[in-house]
Amino acid sequence: MAIVEMSRLSVICLNSRKTRFIKDLMDLGVVEIDSPSGRLSDNPLPAGTFVSNNSAEVSRLDAQIASLGAAIDALEGYKKGKQPLFKTRREINAGEFVKEAEQNAEPAAEMAAKASETLKKITDDKGEINRLELLIKGLEPWKSLDLPLETTQTKTSVIFMGALPVKTNMNDVINNVLEAAPSVVIQQVSTDKTQAYVCVVCLKEQKNEALDALRKFGFISVSLGENKGTAVDAQKTYAERIEVLKAEIADNEKNLTDLAEHISEIEIVYDDLLLKRDREKAVGDMINTKKVFCFEGWLPTGSAEKVRELLDKYECYYEISEPVKDEETPILLKNNKFATPFEAVTEMYALPLATEVDPTPLLAPFYFIFFGMMLSDAAYGIIMALLCFVVLKKFKLEGTMKKMITMFFWCGVSTFFWGVMFGGWFGDVVPVFTRMFLGHEVTINPAWFDPMSEPMTLLVFSLILGAIHLFVGMGVQAYMLIKNGKPWDALFDIGLWYLLLIGLVLFGVGGSVAAGLATAGKWMSIVGAVGILVTGGRNKKGFGKITGGLGSLYGITSYLSDVLSYSRLLALGLATGVVAKVVNTLGSLAGNGIGGLIVFIIVFLIGNVFNIAINALGAFVHSCRLQYVEFFGKFYTGGGRPFEPFAGKTKFVKITNKEEK
């Protein structure tokens, strides 16, 4: 089994050794500490015991982490040089890490505060520039007005600005407004596609009558009184202010660029605070008395000896025991070098329960085969495998990203293999290119057959693979039933279905292999069907025993639909080849001259990049679907909780020991 066996751990230790013990336990990184909150809700603490309340310290550290994190995010955009495609943690010796974290603690806090303050200034200046640019744009219609904009009245008159719909007849406006307010003077300043901008002057006592008359024509007042001087003067003032603000932004961005050179120092302090915060959280998950503290947790059984050495070092009282029957333990997967990358597929669905098997070593070879058959182009496989290999060698990837890239490397290998078997090399680019530009056609024959000319062969092969895949899933279910002490259930629910389904296959095609196989298949089918009919309702009462058997036998339709789902191996495999051939045909339409060659190369590059991208995505999605729906549906529940050991989890640096190097 690929699920690591877990043991329960109970520990009691002296409070005087807590700080050093917690640090060493974190460095060991193999023990998961249980939170007491769930247990305390059902079982109150005994008298004289308490849970450490260090939430204030945790909150203080969280605030510092948030401050440094915001500064790092701000400075990331100002780092010089080309940024790597994949951001990975840089390695640092444990002793150097402690030393640099102590030395840089205060400078990092100061740099973070300065970065946040500088970024705020830049943001404020950019906001002010946007505001000024809007003001400049708003003054554009008033550029020809030589009246100072702050002049809104004289001793006896008022001046106001506004806009009318551009289609309004100005003569009608003037005549109607003059009737209401004889002192009005209206000057049209400018027009655009939708509005006419006007300046209105009238006696103070006639302002309301003038406005009422103007509003009948759709007049909208415009306030420009906050500006100084003419519109041209105000625009010039704002433009000068914008230049000043841009200079300030440039200076502040240079300051951030200079600070970004020290981002590694801030990152070390950030990670140091993460470790301190996690240690404080761990302390909060422990029950205490005045003299001792205690906790419970889990550890991989294989790591028990290392844990014992640490506990003995601090003279702790402890007990390492097996979990009780059917207890849900945290899940840690461990597989061989080939299967480990495919754990990413399992984890995307759900980790297994402790009572289940890890499906990863079973799904890995099928996923490997299915992906390659769906993409099935040797050249695409070489490209995918080489790209993944370069990424894995150039970048020190970790976790899920490493698993995914490694998995796609293996998928590239599979794609290459099936491409060779089916004769796909960028579709049919070799015969097309040689025929068009070399004058004689060269072909690369498939090692097995060409799916384009023999699609039924590929369909039959796909369905056979699908049947094997489903049978393996059913076999896992039988194994789990037998393991759980239910051998009869394994026989009735799995064995009889094996008998029926294999019998149907032999009855259908066995006669073409050997005369007796069809007869044997017929009797196997009959025995399997009768057995399912009789035993399908065994757990029901009365008439339900009969209907239960009929319902179980009707399940044969789901098996048939499941097998047919594997026809997508044919569909996606053909899609890759068809698109590649279409691309090659389009590229060859320009003829065989120099111009034709250039067009062919351009179409070839664009078309094949699109083809490999879209069909690789399709192969990934549909390979996952075959695992999740058809395969997992036969035996897998999932829902396990991942094993989360109390370990030093850093974001930017990977701490190593000098001895390990």
C-alpha positions as a printed NumPy array, in Angstrom:
array([[  0.   ,   0.   ,   0.   ],
       [  1.137,   3.468,  -0.782],
       [ -0.558,   5.042,   2.259],
       [  2.067,   5.545,   4.946],
       [  1.192,   3.79 ,   8.199],
       [  0.553,   6.242,  11.047],
       [  1.039,   5.935,  14.802],
       [ -0.579,   7.975,  17.546],
       [  1.691,   9.968,  19.846],
       [  1.015,  11.233,  23.383],
       [  3.652,  13.383,  25.123],
       [  4.145,  14.993,  28.546],
       [  7.168,  17.236,  29.123],
       [  8.423,  19.892,  31.55 ],
       [  7.464,  23.509,  30.841],
       [ 11.046,  24.596,  31.482],
       [ 12.089,  22.74 ,  28.312],
       [  9.174,  23.817,  26.142],
       [ 10.891,  26.513,  24.035],
       [ 13.87 ,  24.385,  23.026],
       [ 11.727,  21.287,  22.607],
       [  9.251,  23.045,  20.28 ],
       [ 12.095,  24.328,  18.101],
       [ 13.708,  20.887,  17.805],
       [ 10.341,  19.274,  17.133],
       [  9.769,  21.739,  14.294],
       [ 13.227,  21.013,  12.872],
       [ 12.45 ,  17.276,  12.993],
       [  9.267,  17.945,  11.012],
       [  7.557,  14.541,  11.263],
       [  4.944,  15.017,  14.014],
       [  1.468,  16.418,  13.491],
       [  0.107,  18.091,  16.641],
       [ -3.617,  17.685,  17.287],
       [ -5.58 ,  20.774,  18.229],
       [ -7.3  ,  20.268,  21.61 ],
       [-10.35 ,  22.341,  20.641],
       [-12.379,  19.382,  19.377],
       [-11.607,  17.241,  22.407],
       [-12.336,  20.036,  24.882],
       [-15.847,  20.555,  23.512],
       [-16.736,  17.016,  24.639],
       [-14.399,  16.61 ,  27.626],
       [-13.707,  19.689,  29.776],
       [-10.17 ,  20.085,  31.098],
       [ -9.424,  18.582,  34.507],
       [ -8.87 ,  20.987,  37.395],
       [ -5.416,  22.558,  37.413],
       [ -4.909,  22.312,  33.636],
       [ -5.285,  24.998,  30.999],
       [ -4.643,  25.697,  27.311],
       [ -1.916,  28.218,  26.568],
       [ -3.49 ,  31.528,  25.554],
       [ -0.921,  33.175,  23.318],
       [ -3.296,  34.617,  20.724],
       [ -1.938,  38.119,  21.372],
       [  1.593,  37.048,  20.434],
       [  0.335,  35.184,  17.376],
       [ -1.619,  38.286,  16.3  ],
       [  1.452,  40.484,  16.777],
       [  3.566,  38.184,  14.617],
       [  0.8  ,  37.975,  12.012],
       [  0.738,  41.768,  11.787],
       [  4.505,  41.889,  11.237],
       [  4.265,  39.133,   8.612],
       [  1.479,  41.01 ,   6.809],
       [  3.549,  44.214,   6.813],
       [  6.628,  42.516,   5.386],
       [  4.499,  40.553,   2.902],
       [  2.913,  43.746,   1.561],
       [  6.364,  45.304,   1.184],
       [  7.705,  42.253,  -0.657],
       [  4.716,  42.264,  -3.02 ],
       [  5.295,  45.975,  -3.688],
       [  9.018,  45.546,  -4.338],
       [  8.621,  42.477,  -6.579],
       [  7.575,  44.722,  -9.46 ],
       [ 10.718,  46.848,  -9.107],
       [ 13.332,  44.105,  -9.098],
       [ 15.984,  44.511, -11.775],
       [ 16.735,  41.84 , -14.312],
       [ 14.619,  39.169, -15.936],
       [ 12.328,  37.336, -13.569],
       [ 12.318,  33.51 , -13.68 ],
       [  9.381,  31.663, -15.193],
       [  8.967,  29.654, -11.977],
       [  9.652,  31.25 ,  -8.623],
       [ 11.479,  28.789,  -6.376],
       [ 12.897,  28.966,  -2.882],
       [ 16.603,  29.674,  -2.622],
       [ 18.672,  27.467,  -0.344],
       [ 20.411,  28.809,   2.732],
       [ 22.349,  27.109,   5.502],
       [ 20.523,  26.914,   8.847],
       [ 23.262,  28.796,  10.673],
       [ 23.394,  31.554,   8.057],
       [ 19.61 ,  31.838,   8.164],
       [ 19.551,  32.441,  11.912],
       [ 22.413,  34.933,  11.671],
       [ 20.91 ,  36.915,   8.791],
       [ 17.434,  36.903,  10.344],
       [ 18.839,  38.444,  13.551],
       [ 20.951,  41.   ,  11.698],
       [ 18.189,  42.075,   9.316],
       [ 15.218,  42.138,  11.696],
       [ 15.237,  45.903,  12.336],
       [ 16.497,  47.004,   8.881],
       [ 13.84 ,  44.833,   7.245],
       [ 11.078,  46.422,   9.314],
       [ 12.384,  49.893,   8.417],
       [ 12.652,  49.014,   4.716],
       [  9.14 ,  47.551,   4.754],
       [  7.736,  50.71 ,   6.348],
       [  9.613,  52.88 ,   3.845],
       [  8.415,  50.743,   0.933],
       [  4.797,  50.941,   2.076],
       [  5.047,  54.704,   2.594],
       [  6.721,  55.22 ,  -0.792],
       [  4.168,  53.052,  -2.549],
       [  1.368,  55.059,  -0.937],
       [  2.936,  58.283,  -2.229],
       [  3.144,  56.837,  -5.733],
       [ -0.475,  55.71 ,  -5.57 ],
       [ -1.613,  59.112,  -4.292],
       [  0.388,  60.933,  -6.984],
       [ -1.057,  58.744,  -9.728],
       [ -4.531,  59.416,  -8.401],
       [ -3.841,  63.157,  -8.416],
       [ -2.514,  62.945, -11.987],
       [ -5.705,  61.216, -13.073],
       [ -7.752,  63.963, -11.41 ],
       [ -5.739,  66.738, -13.088],
       [ -5.948,  65.053, -16.476],
       [ -9.72 ,  64.937, -16.107],
       [ -9.725,  68.652, -15.256],
       [ -7.614,  69.434, -18.323],
       [ -9.973,  67.422, -20.477],
       [-12.97 ,  69.135, -18.891],
       [-11.533,  72.58 , -19.717],
       [-10.936,  71.726, -23.369],
       [-14.318,  73.144, -24.576],
       [-13.564,  76.481, -22.805],
       [-10.105,  77.166, -24.275],
       [-11.348,  79.994, -26.502],
       [-12.98 ,  81.809, -23.558],
       [-10.679,  84.642, -22.408],
       [-12.658,  85.26 , -19.212],
       [-11.01 ,  84.199, -15.915],
       [-12.924,  81.134, -14.783],
       [-13.035,  82.192, -11.131],
       [-15.002,  85.307, -12.155],
       [-18.594,  84.31 , -11.438],
       [-20.102,  87.75 , -10.778],
       [-19.631,  91.507, -10.768],
       [-21.311,  94.135,  -8.619],
       [-24.551,  93.933, -10.612],
       [-24.341,  90.822, -12.787],
       [-23.707,  87.088, -12.633],
       [-21.716,  84.879, -15.01 ],
       [-22.371,  81.172, -15.395],
       [-21.395,  78.419, -17.827],
       [-23.339,  75.525, -19.219],
       [-24.056,  73.178, -22.105],
       [-26.974,  72.743, -24.515],
       [-27.703,  69.883, -26.906],
       [-25.674,  70.501, -30.04 ],
       [-28.758,  70.39 , -32.275],
       [-30.411,  73.259, -30.387],
       [-31.094,  76.389, -32.488],
       [-29.141,  79.148, -30.706],
       [-31.319,  81.911, -32.147],
       [-34.405,  80.314, -30.616],
       [-32.569,  80.005, -27.294],
       [-31.467,  83.642, -27.299],
       [-34.893,  84.975, -28.279],
       [-36.761,  82.937, -25.661],
       [-34.295,  83.742, -22.876],
       [-34.354,  87.468, -23.731],
       [-38.099,  87.469, -23.307],
       [-37.719,  86.137, -19.756],
       [-34.56 ,  88.101, -18.885],
       [-33.891,  91.077, -21.195],
       [-30.43 ,  91.671, -19.73 ],
       [-29.065,  88.235, -20.828],
       [-26.003,  87.931, -23.053],
       [-25.282,  84.411, -24.382],
       [-21.935,  83.537, -26.004],
       [-21.387,  80.171, -27.697],
       [-17.835,  79.152, -26.772],
       [-17.455,  75.835, -28.647],
       [-19.243,  72.678, -29.75 ],
       [-18.496,  68.981, -29.961],
       [-20.445,  65.989, -31.281],
       [-23.122,  66.155, -28.594],
       [-23.105,  69.56 , -26.878],
       [-22.758,  73.283, -27.414],
       [-20.921,  75.108, -24.602],
       [-22.135,  78.593, -23.716],
       [-21.253,  81.439, -21.366],
       [-24.214,  83.404, -19.972],
       [-24.169,  86.918, -18.415],
       [-27.208,  88.625, -16.89 ],
       [-28.268,  90.919, -14.069],
       [-28.325,  89.269, -10.666],
       [-32.037,  89.839, -10.198],
       [-32.816,  88.098, -13.536],
       [-30.669,  84.974, -12.958],
       [-33.522,  82.665, -11.942],
       [-35.687,  83.703, -14.923],
       [-32.77 ,  83.165, -17.297],
       [-32.026,  79.696, -15.883],
       [-35.674,  78.655, -16.074],
       [-35.826,  79.7  , -19.718],
       [-32.561,  77.913, -20.548],
       [-33.625,  74.682, -18.864],
       [-36.522,  74.391, -21.31 ],
       [-33.889,  73.786, -23.999],
       [-31.991,  71.141, -21.969],
       [-29.446,  73.477, -20.431],
       [-27.006,  71.891, -17.95 ],
       [-24.975,  74.113, -15.632],
       [-21.215,  73.619, -15.523],
       [-19.164,  74.707, -12.514],
       [-15.671,  75.985, -13.343],
       [-15.214,  78.391, -10.446],
       [-12.565,  76.273,  -8.68 ],
       [-10.134,  76.981, -11.541],
       [ -7.883,  80.071, -11.622],
       [ -7.331,  82.247, -14.685],
       [ -8.541,  81.413, -18.147],
       [ -9.08 ,  77.847, -19.289],
       [ -5.729,  77.927, -21.097],
       [ -3.985,  79.255, -17.986],
       [ -5.607,  76.595, -15.795],
       [ -4.663,  73.813, -18.217],
       [ -1.084,  75.022, -18.256],
       [ -0.988,  75.107, -14.442],
       [ -2.386,  71.585, -14.228],
       [  0.015,  70.295, -16.876],
       [  2.956,  71.746, -14.96 ],
       [  1.679,  70.116, -11.781],
       [  1.397,  66.789, -13.59 ],
       [  5.04 ,  67.031, -14.68 ],
       [  6.073,  67.708, -11.079],
       [  4.067,  64.696,  -9.884],
       [  5.567,  62.48 , -12.59 ],
       [  9.034,  63.527, -11.462],
       [  8.091,  62.661,  -7.869],
       [  6.786,  59.276,  -9.007],
       [ 10.021,  58.628, -10.918],
       [ 12.079,  59.489,  -7.825],
       [  9.915,  57.283,  -5.614],
       [ 10.058,  54.411,  -8.088],
       [ 13.84 ,  54.718,  -8.103],
       [ 13.731,  54.505,  -4.305],
       [ 11.653,  51.324,  -4.588],
       [ 14.093,  49.937,  -7.154],
       [ 16.928,  50.581,  -4.71 ],
       [ 14.948,  48.937,  -1.902],
       [ 14.188,  45.952,  -4.154],
       [ 17.911,  45.125,  -4.153],
       [ 17.469,  44.243,  -0.469],
       [ 14.317,  42.183,  -0.944],
       [ 16.157,  38.975,  -0.061],
       [ 16.907,  40.399,   3.392],
       [ 13.231,  41.154,   3.947],
       [ 12.306,  37.663,   2.733],
       [ 14.595,  36.023,   5.294],
       [ 13.031,  38.023,   8.119],
       [  9.58 ,  37.213,   6.737],
       [ 10.331,  33.478,   6.829],
       [ 11.847,  33.767,  10.298],
       [  8.631,  35.391,  11.522],
       [  6.635,  32.592,   9.884],
       [  8.589,  30.01 ,  11.872],
       [  8.151,  31.948,  15.108],
       [  4.418,  32.363,  14.452],
       [  3.985,  28.639,  13.765],
       [  5.843,  27.762,  16.954],
       [  3.585,  30.077,  18.943],
       [  0.532,  28.477,  17.343],
       [  1.838,  25.04 ,  18.298],
       [  2.211,  26.169,  21.901],
       [ -1.43 ,  27.231,  21.776],
       [ -2.39 ,  23.643,  20.865],
       [ -0.919,  22.224,  24.058],
       [ -2.501,  21.589,  27.451],
       [ -0.55 ,  22.823,  30.46 ],
       [ -0.228,  22.638,  34.207],
       [  2.102,  24.768,  36.292],
       [  4.943,  22.285,  35.737],
       [  4.313,  20.37 ,  32.529],
       [  2.716,  20.571,  29.102],
       [  1.231,  17.773,  27.038],
       [ -0.096,  17.138,  23.56 ],
       [ -1.252,  14.387,  21.245],
       [ -0.558,  13.902,  17.587],
       [  0.407,  11.607,  14.739],
       [  3.664,  10.485,  13.178],
       [  4.638,   8.099,  10.37 ],
       [  5.408,   4.759,  11.966],
       [  8.705,   4.634,  10.099],
       [  9.819,   7.865,  11.822],
       [  9.116,   6.588,  15.34 ],
       [ 12.791,   5.983,  16.164],
       [ 13.805,   9.584,  15.359],
       [ 10.919,  10.886,  17.454],
       [ 11.897,   8.647,  20.37 ],
       [ 15.453,  10.022,  20.273],
       [ 14.153,  13.581,  20.534],
       [ 11.693,  12.755,  23.311],
       [ 14.348,  10.892,  25.274],
       [ 16.715,  13.847,  24.864],
       [ 14.216,  16.082,  26.698],
       [ 13.267,  13.334,  29.176],
       [  9.632,  13.381,  28.131],
       [  7.046,  10.83 ,  29.127],
       [  5.472,   9.541,  25.929],
       [  3.512,   6.742,  24.35 ],
       [  3.559,   5.711,  20.678],
       [  0.639,   3.439,  19.827],
       [ -1.27 ,   2.052,  16.886],
       [ -4.549,   3.748,  15.929],
       [ -7.712,   2.006,  17.036],
       [ -9.628,  -0.023,  14.459],
       [-11.309,   2.07 ,  11.723],
       [ -9.891,   5.312,  13.187],
       [ -9.37 ,   7.97 ,  10.533],
       [ -5.686,   8.833,  10.517],
       [ -4.064,  11.662,   8.542],
       [ -3.01 ,  10.581,   5.068],
       [  0.525,  10.648,   3.666],
       [  1.187,   9.036,   0.296],
       [  4.434,   7.328,  -0.634],
       [  4.972,   5.888,  -4.114],
       [  7.79 ,   4.913,  -6.426],
       [  9.573,   7.389,  -8.671],
       [  7.231,   6.798, -11.601],
       [  3.924,   6.915,  -9.697],
       [  4.736,   9.828,  -7.355],
       [  4.089,  12.587,  -9.96 ],
       [  0.617,  11.14 , -10.588],
       [ -0.274,  11.797,  -6.946],
       [ -1.245,  15.247,  -8.262],
       [ -4.167,  13.602, -10.098],
       [ -5.306,  11.826,  -6.936],
       [ -4.94 ,  14.955,  -4.816],
       [ -7.016,  17.032,  -7.262],
       [ -9.883,  14.609,  -6.599],
       [ -9.429,  13.721,  -2.907],
       [ -6.972,  11.853,  -0.742],
       [ -8.008,   8.298,   0.158],
       [ -9.487,   7.417,   3.512],
       [ -7.261,   5.443,   5.875],
       [ -9.41 ,   2.359,   5.246],
       [ -8.96 ,   2.595,   1.463],
       [ -6.047,   1.954,  -0.858],
       [ -4.046,   4.643,  -2.574],
       [ -5.233,   4.585,  -6.204],
       [ -2.124,   6.392,  -7.48 ],
       [  0.052,   3.362,  -8.4  ],
       [ -2.953,   1.866, -10.203],
       [ -4.032,   4.975, -12.115],
       [ -0.478,   6.055, -13.039],
       [  0.132,   3.532, -15.884],
       [ -3.381,   4.042, -17.26 ],
       [ -3.097,   7.835, -17.166],
       [  0.301,   7.521, -18.844],
       [ -1.185,   5.416, -21.634],
       [ -4.417,   7.386, -22.058],
       [ -2.726,  10.788, -22.314],
       [ -0.275,   9.54 , -24.92 ],
       [ -3.002,   7.922, -27.016],
       [ -5.095,  11.107, -26.969],
       [ -2.236,  13.383, -28.076],
       [ -0.435,  10.673, -30.091],
       [  2.095,  12.713, -32.065],
       [  5.752,  11.798, -31.725],
       [  7.007,  15.335, -32.39 ],
       [  4.6  ,  16.799, -29.831],
       [  5.782,  14.208, -27.329],
       [  9.434,  15.133, -27.875],
       [  8.641,  18.841, -27.422],
       [  6.613,  18.249, -24.255],
       [  9.155,  15.901, -22.692],
       [ 12.117,  18.17 , -23.505],
       [ 10.406,  21.301, -22.169],
       [  9.468,  19.559, -18.929],
       [ 12.96 ,  18.076, -18.596],
       [ 14.567,  21.517, -19.01 ],
       [ 12.195,  23.065, -16.455],
       [ 12.91 ,  20.301, -13.935],
       [ 16.665,  20.692, -14.392],
       [ 16.76 ,  24.49 , -14.43 ],
       [ 14.328,  25.169, -11.591],
       [ 14.303,  23.534,  -8.176],
       [ 10.573,  22.965,  -8.123],
       [  8.776,  21.604,  -5.086],
       [  5.408,  20.228,  -4.103],
       [  2.491,  19.986,  -6.51 ],
       [  4.224,  22.032,  -9.22 ],
       [  7.105,  19.552,  -9.35 ],
       [  4.678,  16.644,  -9.476],
       [  2.7  ,  18.205, -12.319],
       [  5.75 ,  19.041, -14.46 ],
       [  7.213,  15.568, -13.882],
       [  3.87 ,  13.997, -14.751],
       [  3.75 ,  15.948, -18.014],
       [  7.299,  14.772, -18.757],
       [  6.108,  11.169, -18.544],
       [  3.029,  12.084, -20.578],
       [  5.377,  13.496, -23.224],
       [  7.25 ,  10.193, -23.298],
       [  3.941,   8.357, -23.74 ],
       [  2.878,  10.793, -26.49 ],
       [  6.147,  10.119, -28.317],
       [  5.661,   6.344, -28.048],
       [  2.106,   6.388, -29.386],
       [  3.105,   8.884, -32.073],
       [  5.684,   6.407, -33.308],
       [  3.148,   3.578, -33.136],
       [  0.568,   5.584, -35.115],
       [  3.   ,   7.391, -37.449],
       [  2.264,  10.964, -36.375],
       [  5.08 ,  13.511, -36.749],
       [  3.463,  16.968, -36.743],
       [  0.636,  15.131, -38.491],
       [  1.793,  14.427, -42.047],
       [  4.307,  17.279, -42.299],
       [  7.114,  15.046, -43.613],
       [  5.347,  13.821, -46.785],
       [  3.725,  17.239, -47.385],
       [  6.995,  19.179, -47.009],
       [  9.108,  16.79 , -49.048],
       [  6.502,  16.627, -51.812],
       [  6.11 ,  20.426, -52.002],
       [  9.684,  21.614, -51.571],
       [ 11.995,  18.653, -52.337],
       [ 10.183,  17.223, -55.353],
       [  9.865,  13.673, -54.015],
       [  7.665,  12.427, -51.203],
       [  9.168,  10.859, -48.085],
       [  6.892,   9.082, -45.647],
       [  7.362,   7.813, -42.094],
       [  5.351,   4.643, -41.709],
       [  3.648,   3.885, -38.377],
       [  5.192,   1.159, -36.28 ],
       [  1.704,  -0.325, -35.764],
       [ -1.081,   1.266, -37.836],
       [ -2.453,   4.627, -38.974],
       [ -5.626,   5.525, -37.013],
       [ -6.751,   7.825, -39.845],
       [ -7.041,   4.877, -42.216],
       [ -7.96 ,   2.221, -39.611],
       [-10.142,   3.994, -37.019],
       [-12.03 ,   0.817, -36.061],
       [ -8.796,  -0.853, -34.997],
       [ -8.102,   2.031, -32.626],
       [-11.69 ,   1.985, -31.362],
       [-11.525,  -1.722, -30.529],
       [ -8.156,  -1.27 , -28.835],
       [ -9.534,   1.691, -26.821],
       [-12.523,  -0.326, -25.64 ],
       [-10.259,  -3.225, -24.628],
       [ -8.098,  -0.836, -22.609],
       [-11.239,   0.605, -21.044],
       [-12.488,  -2.847, -20.048],
       [ -9.124,  -3.659, -18.45 ],
       [ -9.204,  -0.316, -16.611],
       [-12.687,  -1.025, -15.234],
       [-11.787,  -4.595, -14.285],
       [ -8.807,  -3.332, -12.301],
       [-11.112,  -0.924, -10.441],
       [-13.536,  -3.748,  -9.698],
       [-10.633,  -5.883,  -8.523],
       [ -9.582,  -3.195,  -6.067],
       [-13.134,  -3.126,  -4.692],
       [-13.015,  -6.917,  -4.273],
       [ -9.685,  -6.656,  -2.484],
       [-11.083,  -4.053,  -0.078],
       [-14.137,  -6.189,   0.661],
       [-11.986,  -9.238,   1.389],
       [ -9.656,  -7.137,   3.539],
       [-12.634,  -5.887,   5.544],
       [-13.842,  -9.428,   6.199],
       [-16.519,  -9.583,   3.49 ],
       [-15.354, -12.295,   1.075],
       [-18.908, -13.296,   0.119],
       [-19.703,  -9.705,  -0.856],
       [-16.581,  -9.723,  -3.019],
       [-17.76 , -12.928,  -4.691],
       [-21.374, -11.828,  -5.235],
       [-20.801,  -8.117,  -6.083],
       [-17.581,  -8.436,  -8.084],
       [-16.895, -12.064,  -8.936],
       [-20.271, -12.674, -10.548],
       [-19.918,  -9.502, -12.616],
       [-16.502, -10.69 , -13.785],
       [-18.146, -13.958, -14.816],
       [-21.004, -12.242, -16.661],
       [-18.959,  -9.589, -18.462],
       [-16.128, -11.917, -19.5  ],
       [-18.695, -14.473, -20.585],
       [-20.473, -11.944, -22.804],
       [-17.19 , -11.026, -24.47 ],
       [-16.293, -14.678, -25.087],
       [-19.793, -15.415, -26.361],
       [-19.564, -12.5  , -28.777],
       [-16.054, -12.898, -30.195],
       [-14.712, -16.151, -28.747],
       [-15.972, -18.215, -31.664],
       [-13.503, -16.541, -33.986],
       [-10.622, -17.665, -31.744],
       [-11.653, -21.185, -30.738],
       [-14.876, -23.134, -31.233],
       [-15.432, -23.894, -27.564],
       [-14.94 , -20.343, -26.294],
       [-18.357, -19.134, -27.461],
       [-20.093, -22.001, -25.656],
       [-18.05 , -21.428, -22.513],
       [-18.869, -17.732, -22.699],
       [-22.592, -18.474, -22.989],
       [-22.648, -20.576, -19.823],
       [-20.44 , -18.113, -17.959],
       [-22.921, -15.354, -18.841],
       [-25.889, -17.419, -17.731],
       [-24.28 , -18.404, -14.423],
       [-23.17 , -14.808, -13.783],
       [-26.578, -13.319, -14.632],
       [-28.491, -15.872, -12.51 ],
       [-26.07 , -15.361,  -9.646],
       [-26.512, -11.582,  -9.748],
       [-30.287, -11.98 ,  -9.954],
       [-30.345, -14.273,  -6.933],
       [-27.816, -12.448,  -4.732],
       [-28.377,  -8.815,  -5.75 ],
       [-31.162,  -8.338,  -3.192],
       [-29.679, -10.474,  -0.413],
       [-29.563,  -7.57 ,   2.051],
       [-33.23 ,  -6.692,   1.485],
       [-36.401,  -8.233,   2.887],
       [-39.449,  -9.809,   1.288],
       [-40.242,  -8.787,  -2.267],
       [-37.176,  -6.515,  -2.198],
       [-34.959,  -9.559,  -2.653],
       [-36.412, -10.059,  -6.139],
       [-36.483,  -6.398,  -7.181],
       [-33.009,  -5.911,  -5.735],
       [-31.656,  -8.68 ,  -7.958],
       [-33.343,  -7.218, -11.019],
       [-31.967,  -3.779, -10.193],
       [-28.468,  -5.168,  -9.797],
       [-28.67 ,  -7.015, -13.108],
       [-29.905,  -3.849, -14.808],
       [-26.559,  -2.323, -13.792],
       [-25.064,  -4.014, -16.854],
       [-26.135,  -0.941, -18.834],
       [-23.829,   1.253, -16.727],
       [-20.909,  -1.074, -17.464],
       [-21.602,  -0.829, -21.182],
       [-21.796,   2.986, -21.033],
       [-18.576,   3.077, -19.003],
       [-16.746,   1.005, -21.615],
       [-18.075,   3.211, -24.402],
       [-16.67 ,   6.265, -22.583],
       [-13.223,   5.07 , -23.602],
       [-14.07 ,   5.812, -27.235],
       [-12.816,   9.31 , -26.404],
       [ -9.324,   7.817, -26.791],
       [-10.171,   7.378, -30.471],
       [-11.883,  10.774, -30.803],
       [ -9.098,  12.863, -29.266],
       [ -6.376,  10.846, -30.951],
       [ -7.953,  11.484, -34.347],
       [ -8.537,  15.161, -33.493],
       [ -4.823,  15.77 , -32.993],
       [ -3.934,  14.178, -36.314],
       [ -6.756,  15.848, -38.254],
       [ -5.916,  19.345, -37.   ],
       [ -2.217,  18.804, -37.769],
       [ -3.065,  17.655, -41.3  ],
       [ -5.35 ,  20.641, -41.849],
       [ -2.536,  22.965, -40.723],
       [ -0.104,  21.323, -43.137],
       [ -2.62 ,  21.522, -45.986],
       [ -3.267,  25.219, -45.354],
       [  0.469,  25.91 , -45.251],
       [  1.006,  24.214, -48.6  ],
       [ -1.64 ,  26.281, -50.441],
       [  0.815,  29.127, -51.123],
       [  2.861,  26.986, -53.514],
       [  6.437,  25.73 , -53.499],
       [  8.45 ,  28.906, -54.076],
       [ 10.336,  31.003, -51.513],
       [  7.123,  32.818, -50.648],
       [  5.333,  29.512, -50.29 ],
       [  8.06 ,  28.206, -47.97 ],
       [  7.797,  31.301, -45.749],
       [  4.001,  30.976, -45.592],
       [  4.312,  27.246, -44.861],
       [  6.704,  27.862, -41.962],
       [  4.505,  30.601, -40.461],
       [  1.316,  28.538, -40.722],
       [  3.164,  25.465, -39.463],
       [  4.444,  27.221, -36.337],
       [  1.194,  28.989, -35.422],
       [ -1.008,  25.996, -36.224],
       [  1.063,  23.442, -34.329],
       [  1.446,  25.653, -31.256],
       [ -2.344,  25.937, -31.189],
       [ -2.795,  22.216, -31.827],
       [ -0.431,  21.034, -29.107],
       [ -1.877,  23.511, -26.605],
       [ -5.558,  22.725, -27.173],
       [ -5.151,  18.969, -27.534],
       [ -2.726,  18.623, -24.625],
       [ -5.341,  20.386, -22.494],
       [ -8.006,  18.035, -23.832],
       [ -5.83 ,  14.988, -23.143],
       [ -5.207,  16.177, -19.586],
       [ -8.891,  16.837, -18.845],
       [-10.253,  13.661, -20.426],
       [ -7.558,  11.429, -18.91 ],
       [ -8.575,  12.823, -15.52 ],
       [-12.235,  12.212, -16.33 ],
       [-11.626,   8.553, -17.139],
       [ -9.926,   8.161, -13.753],
       [-12.438,  10.126, -11.695],
       [-15.698,   8.899, -13.227],
       [-15.088,   5.429, -14.638],
       [-12.173,   4.129, -12.527],
       [-12.769,   5.773,  -9.135],
       [-16.492,   5.109,  -9.454],
       [-15.835,   1.393,  -9.011],
       [-14.086,   1.479,  -5.636],
       [-12.992,   4.927,  -4.443],
       [-14.641,   7.227,  -1.906],
       [-11.863,   9.623,  -0.885],
       [-12.12 ,  12.374,   1.672],
       [ -8.961,  11.687,   3.658],
       [ -7.288,  14.453,   5.656],
       [ -3.719,  15.261,   4.577],
       [ -0.895,  14.719,   7.061],
       [  0.334,  18.16 ,   8.098],
       [  3.436,  17.787,  10.263],
       [  4.643,  20.532,  12.547],
       [  7.579,  21.613,  10.405],
       [  9.362,  24.746,   9.323],
       [  7.247,  26.016,   6.437],
       [  8.978,  28.913,   4.729],
       [  7.917,  30.815,   1.637],
       [ 11.093,  32.3  ,   0.183],
       [ 14.063,  30.273,   1.453],
       [ 14.758,  26.589,   1.911],
       [ 16.759,  26.037,   5.069],
       [ 19.403,  23.331,   4.85 ],
       [ 21.92 ,  21.992,   7.338],
       [ 25.636,  22.192,   6.625],
       [ 25.931,  18.485,   7.422],
       [ 23.397,  17.644,   4.709],
       [ 25.482,  19.408,   2.092]])
